[in-house]
């Protein structure tokens, strides 16, 4: 059995988000996470490039999507390094 090394806080945050949302976050997850009032507001921000992470559409799927790891990276870069 491989030794378990303690995860650093950024890695733990990424793993927590991927564990909760999977590899892709859909519109509902993005609305919840970024506290948009609704999916329409999310769409307006996405179209106006007012979104902090790359969002995209998928063929034959409704709504916007983002890679969960991109969201985690954005969240981590907001956190100041601890002394």
N, C-alpha and C positions, 0 to 999 in steps of 0.2 A: 504494500500500500504506500502511495506517495505521501510524503510529509505535507501537511497543510501549512502554508506560510500565511501569516496574517496579511490581509489586504490593506492597502493604503486607503485613506478616505476617498480619493477620487475613483479608485477602482471599485470600491464598495458602492459608491453612489451610482456608477455606471451599471454595475451588476444588479442593483436594486431596481433601477428603471427598466432594464431589459427583462428582469424577472416579472415585473408588474405588467409591462406593455408588450413585450416581445420585441423583435427586431425593428418593426415598423409601428409608428404611432399613427392612428387614423385621425380623422377630423374631430371626433368626439373626445379622444384622448388629448389632442392638442388644445381644444377649447378648455378642457378641465385643467390641464397643466399650466397653460399660460393665462388662465383666468379671463378668457374672452367672454363677452356676454352671450354669444351664440355663434353658430357656424358661419352665419353670414358675415359677421365682423371678422372672423378668421379669414374668410375668403377675400374680403377687402384688403386686409393687411398683406395677404400673400400676393395679390395682384399688384399692389403698390410697392412691393419690395420692402415692406415695413415689418418683416419677420426676422427674428434673430438667428434662425437656422434655415438651411435650404429646405423648401417644401416643394412637392411635386404631385402630379396626378398620375394615376395608373390606368391603363387601358381597361375598359369594361368595369371600372370601379368608380363609385361616386365619392366626391370629396377630395380633400388634400391629405397628403401623407408626409411624414418626416422620418428619417432614420433615428431611432431611439438613441443611438450612440452619439449622433450629432447634438441632440438635445442635452445629453449628459455632459458632453464636452463644453457646450455653452454654459451650462449651470456651473461646472467646475471652474471655468475661467472667471466667473463672477465672484467667486470666493477668494478673499485675500489670503495669501499664504500665512500660516500660523508662525509666530516667532520662535 
